[in-house]
Amino acid sequence: MASAVISWYISSQFSKVHHDLRSNRFSEEIIRVILTFVLFTFIHTSFLFFLRTTINFRAAFLAVYICVSIPVLVLIKYVLRKYLHSTFYRGELLEKIILIGSTPAARDFYYTIKNHAYYGYKCIGFLDDEISENVQEEFESIIDKLILEQPIQYVLGVAHFYGLTFSVNPSVLIPRPETEELVDWIIKTAKNSPDLTPLLDIGTGSGCIAISLKANLPHAEMYALDTSSAALAVTAENAVLNATEVKLIHADIRNFKDEQRYGLIVSNPPYVRELEKDSMHAQVLAHEPHLALFVSNEDPLVFYKAIADFALINLLANGFLFFEINEYLGDETVSMLKDKGFTNVELRKDMQGKDRMIKAGRTC
């Protein structure tokens, strides 16, 4: 077994020279492993031959050794490679690059990198023609910001969410994929209950939730509330950008009084506790608005309680309340809603298996 491990290690080192040039077809991998393994098996066999006086082995042992080791090595390398490929395709371990050039070679290189993520690079742009001095200066400015680890969404000023394009800047959070799952849940619920209108998005930020809902539920009346006037300005811009009508409310939900009744209320309020800062990405801490992210350790559900109290008064009978939540506070949030009288409280996990969304009903 030790000999097989040594063979695999030497073979893998031997083949590294050609790693960036060879294709990834499994058949070629088999041939390469067999050839290199035969070479080093010959070396091992010669070594064992000279040690035959101290080691008693038969020809059958060598045959079994070769027959078993080759498929095992092929399987190991194939599994490892598949794991690395899946990691790269999920966007992990990728170095992001932008290519400039108008030559056929540059274009070929771009498509090679783009179509082979396992090389470890991800092309985020390609400029096919020669660029002017002004464009070059703008391009260099973008690169400088990326070097400083500013989020690319802020650098470019746009983010994509639920099939739509949104303008973003540091006054609003960058939309997350988990929130798309919440929006999808709401849309499916609302389509099964067409009388769930109007809708209210509390803490709207960029307006990604409100605008995505309006775009997919065009007959629903949509309201969006935020305490930040800068955030509401971004929401207004995005409503125009996506040709949707959203009514804006500038208020703090903790002391907001409203005579309007809503069929559905949704919120993705601040929910990250101060104690969780150390586990967050430095890029988020440095550039995204803390007001929209963090709550105190002592009362992390402060906004959820305020929104729940508002919903008890302003939610229509048989209406729904939706939340995006802190993954560590799912049970606490469910208990709070039940204690306040909400029914059919449902907790769902996100695509990563973390508690992330809640739907609660109001029957009276």
C-alpha positions in Angstrom: 0.0 0.0 0.0 2.8 2.4 0.9 4.4 1.6 -2.5 1.1 2.5 -4.2 0.9 5.8 -2.4 4.5 6.6 -3.4 3.8 5.7 -7.0 0.7 7.9 -7.0 2.6 10.9 -5.5 5.6 10.6 -7.9 3.2 10.1 -10.9 1.2 13.2 -10.0 4.4 15.3 -9.6 5.7 14.0 -12.9 2.5 14.9 -14.7 2.3 18.4 -13.2 4.6 19.8 -15.9 1.9 19.2 -18.5 -1.1 20.2 -16.3 -1.9 23.5 -18.0 -1.6 22.1 -21.5 -3.6 18.9 -21.5 -7.3 18.5 -21.9 -9.4 17.2 -19.1 -10.9 14.1 -20.9 -11.0 11.1 -18.6 -9.6 8.8 -21.2 -6.4 10.9 -21.5 -6.2 10.8 -17.7 -6.3 7.0 -17.7 -3.5 6.8 -20.3 -1.3 9.2 -18.4 -1.8 7.4 -15.1 -1.1 4.0 -16.6 2.1 5.1 -18.4 3.6 6.9 -15.4 2.5 4.1 -13.1 4.1 1.4 -15.2 7.3 3.4 -15.2 7.5 3.7 -11.5 6.2 0.1 -10.9 9.2 -1.1 -13.0 11.4 0.9 -10.6 9.7 -0.6 -7.6 9.9 -4.0 -9.0 13.6 -3.7 -9.6 14.0 -2.4 -6.1 12.1 -5.4 -4.7 14.1 -7.8 -6.8 17.4 -6.6 -5.2 15.7 -7.0 -1.8 14.3 -10.5 -2.5 16.7 -12.1 0.0 15.0 -10.2 2.8 11.4 -9.9 1.4 9.6 -13.1 0.4 7.0 -12.3 -2.3 5.7 -14.2 -5.3 4.8 -13.2 -8.8 1.2 -13.4 -8.0 1.7 -10.6 -5.4 3.1 -8.3 -8.1 0.2 -9.1 -10.5 -2.4 -8.3 -7.8 -0.4 -5.2 -6.9 -0.5 -3.9 -10.4 -4.1 -4.9 -11.2 -5.5 -3.3 -8.0 -3.3 -0.2 -7.8 -4.0 1.1 -11.3 -7.8 1.4 -11.0 -7.5 2.7 -7.5 -5.1 5.5 -8.6 -7.3 6.4 -11.5 -10.4 6.6 -9.3 -8.6 8.7 -6.7 -7.3 11.2 -9.2 -10.6 11.4 -11.0 -12.5 12.0 -7.7 -10.0 14.7 -6.6 -10.2 16.4 -10.0 -14.0 16.4 -10.0 -14.0 17.9 -6.5 -11.6 20.7 -7.6 -13.7 21.4 -10.7 -16.9 21.6 -8.7 -15.2 24.0 -6.3 -14.0 26.2 -9.1 -17.4 26.2 -10.8 -19.0 27.3 -7.6 -16.8 30.4 -7.8 -14.4 29.4 -5.1 -10.6 29.7 -5.5 -11.0 31.6 -8.7 -8.7 34.5 -9.6 -10.7 37.1 -11.4 -9.1 38.6 -14.5 -10.0 41.1 -17.2 -8.4 40.6 -20.7 -7.6 43.4 -23.1 -6.6 42.7 -26.7 -7.9 42.5 -30.2 -5.7 39.8 -31.7 -7.1 36.3 -32.4 -4.7 34.9 -29.9 -6.1 37.1 -27.1 -9.6 36.2 -28.1 -8.8 32.5 -28.1 -7.2 32.8 -24.7 -10.3 34.6 -23.3 -12.6 31.8 -24.4 -10.2 29.1 -23.2 -10.1 30.6 -19.7 -13.9 31.3 -19.8 -14.8 27.7 -20.7 -12.3 26.0 -18.5 -12.9 27.1 -14.9 -10.6 24.4 -13.5 -7.6 26.4 -14.7 -8.4 28.6 -11.6 -9.3 31.9 -13.4 -12.6 33.6 -14.1 -12.8 36.2 -16.9 -15.1 39.1 -15.9 -14.5 41.1 -19.0 -12.8 41.3 -22.4 -12.1 44.5 -24.4 -11.9 43.4 -28.0 -10.7 46.7 -29.5 -8.0 49.2 -28.7 -9.1 51.6 -26.0 -8.9 55.4 -25.9 -6.9 57.2 -23.2 -10.1 58.2 -21.4 -11.4 54.6 -21.3 -8.0 53.4 -20.2 -8.0 55.9 -17.3 -11.5 54.7 -16.3 -10.4 51.1 -16.6 -7.3 51.8 -14.4 -9.6 53.5 -11.8 -11.7 50.4 -11.7 -8.7 48.2 -11.3 -7.4 50.4 -8.5 -10.7 50.1 -6.6 -10.7 46.3 -7.1 -7.2 46.1 -5.7 -8.5 47.9 -2.6 -11.1 45.1 -2.4 -14.1 47.3 -3.0 -17.0 45.1 -4.0 -17.2 44.9 -7.7 -21.0 45.8 -7.5 -20.1 49.1 -6.0 -17.2 49.7 -8.4 -19.4 49.1 -11.4 -22.5 50.5 -9.8 -24.8 47.6 -10.6 -25.9 44.3 -9.2 -28.1 41.6 -10.6 -31.0 40.1 -8.6 -33.9 37.8 -9.6 -33.3 38.4 -13.3 -33.2 42.2 -12.9 -30.5 44.8 -12.9 -30.2 47.2 -9.9 -28.1 50.3 -9.3 -26.2 50.0 -6.1 -23.8 52.3 -4.1 -22.4 52.2 -0.5 -25.7 53.6 0.9 -27.4 50.3 0.3 -26.5 46.6 0.8 -25.5 44.5 -2.1 -28.4 42.1 -2.9 -27.7 38.5 -1.8 -28.7 35.2 -3.5 -30.4 34.1 -0.2 -32.8 37.0 -0.6 -33.7 35.8 -4.1 -35.0 32.6 -2.4 -37.2 34.7 -0.1 -38.6 36.6 -3.1 -39.3 33.4 -4.9 -41.2 32.0 -1.9 -43.3 35.2 -1.7 -44.1 35.2 -5.4 -45.3 31.6 -5.3 -47.5 32.4 -2.2 -48.9 35.6 -3.7 -49.8 33.9 -7.0 -51.8 31.3 -5.1 -53.6 34.1 -3.2 -54.2 37.0 -5.7 -56.0 39.1 -3.1 -52.8 39.6 -1.1 -52.5 43.3 -1.9 -51.1 45.8 -1.3 -47.6 44.7 -0.4 -45.1 46.4 1.9 -41.3 45.9 1.9 -39.8 47.3 5.2 -36.1 48.3 5.1 -36.1 48.2 1.3 -32.5 49.4 0.7 -31.9 49.1 -3.0 -35.5 48.1 -3.5 -34.5 44.7 -4.8 -37.3 42.9 -3.0 -40.0 45.4 -3.7 -39.1 45.9 -7.3 -38.7 42.2 -8.0 -42.1 41.5 -6.4 -43.8 44.3 -8.5 -42.1 43.1 -11.7 -43.5 39.6 -11.1 -46.8 40.6 -9.5 -47.7 43.6 -11.7 -51.3 43.8 -10.5 -50.2 44.2 -6.8 -49.8 47.6 -5.3 -46.3 47.9 -3.9 -44.9 50.1 -1.1 -41.3 50.3 0.1 -40.2 51.8 3.4 -36.8 52.8 4.6 -35.3 55.1 7.3 -32.6 56.2 4.9 -33.4 58.9 2.4 -30.2 57.9 0.4 -31.5 54.3 0.2 -34.9 55.5 -1.0 -33.2 57.5 -3.7 -31.6 54.3 -4.9 -34.9 52.5 -4.8 -36.6 55.3 -6.9 -33.8 55.0 -9.4 -34.2 51.3 -9.6 -37.9 51.5 -10.0 -37.4 53.6 -13.1 -34.6 51.4 -14.3 -36.9 48.3 -14.2 -40.1 50.1 -15.3 -42.0 49.4 -12.1 -44.2 51.6 -9.9 -43.3 51.5 -6.2 -44.6 53.9 -3.6 -41.9 55.1 -1.2 -42.3 55.7 2.5 -39.6 57.5 4.5 -40.0 56.3 8.1 -38.5 54.3 11.0 -40.6 51.2 11.5 -40.0 51.3 15.2 -42.3 54.4 15.5 -44.2 54.3 12.3 -48.0 54.6 12.4 -50.0 53.9 9.2 -53.7 53.6 8.4 -53.0 51.5 5.4 -53.7 47.8 5.6 -51.5 45.3 3.7 -52.1 41.8 2.4 -48.4 40.9 2.6 -45.5 42.5 4.5 -41.9 41.5 4.0 -38.7 42.6 5.6 -35.0 41.8 5.5 -34.0 44.0 8.5 -30.6 44.4 10.2 -30.0 41.1 12.0 -26.2 40.5 12.3 -25.2 40.7 16.0 -22.1 42.8 16.9 -20.5 39.6 18.2 -20.6 38.1 14.7 -18.5 40.9 13.2 -15.3 38.9 13.5 -16.6 36.1 11.3 -17.7 38.5 8.5 -15.7 39.2 5.4 -13.4 42.2 5.7 -14.8 43.5 2.4 -18.3 43.7 3.8 -17.2 45.4 7.0 -15.2 48.0 5.1 -17.7 49.0 2.5 -21.3 48.0 3.2 -23.6 50.2 5.4 -23.4 49.0 9.0 -26.8 50.6 9.7 -28.4 48.0 7.5 -26.4 45.1 8.9 -25.9 45.2 12.6 -28.0 45.0 15.8 -26.9 44.9 19.4 -26.1 41.6 21.1 -28.6 42.4 23.9 -31.7 42.8 21.6 -31.0 41.2 18.2 -34.7 40.9 17.4 -35.5 44.6 18.0 -36.6 45.2 14.4 -38.4 41.9 14.1 -40.5 42.7 17.2 -41.3 46.2 15.9 -42.3 44.8 12.5 -44.4 42.0 14.1 -46.2 44.6 16.2 -46.9 46.7 13.1 -48.1 43.7 11.2 -50.6 42.7 14.0 -52.3 46.1 13.4 -51.7 46.7 9.7 -51.9 43.2 8.2 -55.2 42.1 6.6 -56.9 39.0 7.9 -55.4 35.9 6.1 -52.4 38.0 5.2 -48.8 37.0 5.5 -45.6 38.3 7.1 -42.3 37.2 5.6 -38.8 37.7 7.1 -35.2 37.0 6.1 -33.5 36.1 9.4 -30.2 35.5 11.2 -29.3 31.8 10.7 -28.5 31.5 14.4 -31.8 33.0 15.6 -34.4 30.9 13.8 -36.0 29.3 16.8 -36.0 32.5 18.8 -37.7 34.4 15.9 -40.3 31.7 15.5 -41.1 31.7 19.2 -41.4 35.5 19.2 -43.9 35.4 16.4 -46.0 32.6 18.0 -46.0 34.5 21.3 -47.4 37.5 19.5 -50.3 35.4 18.1 -49.1 34.7 14.5 -50.2 31.3 13.1 -48.8 28.7 10.7 -45.3 30.0 11.3 -42.9 28.2 8.9 -39.1 28.3 9.0 -37.2 27.5 5.9 -33.5 26.9 5.1 -31.6 28.6 2.3 -29.6 26.8 -0.4 -26.7 26.3 2.0 -28.9 24.5 4.6 -29.1 27.5 7.0 -32.2 28.8 8.7 -32.9 31.9 6.6 -36.6 32.6 5.9 -39.9 32.7 7.9 -43.5 33.0 6.8 -46.2 33.7 9.3 -50.0 34.1 9.0 -52.6 36.3 10.6 -56.1 34.8 10.6 -58.0 37.6 12.3 
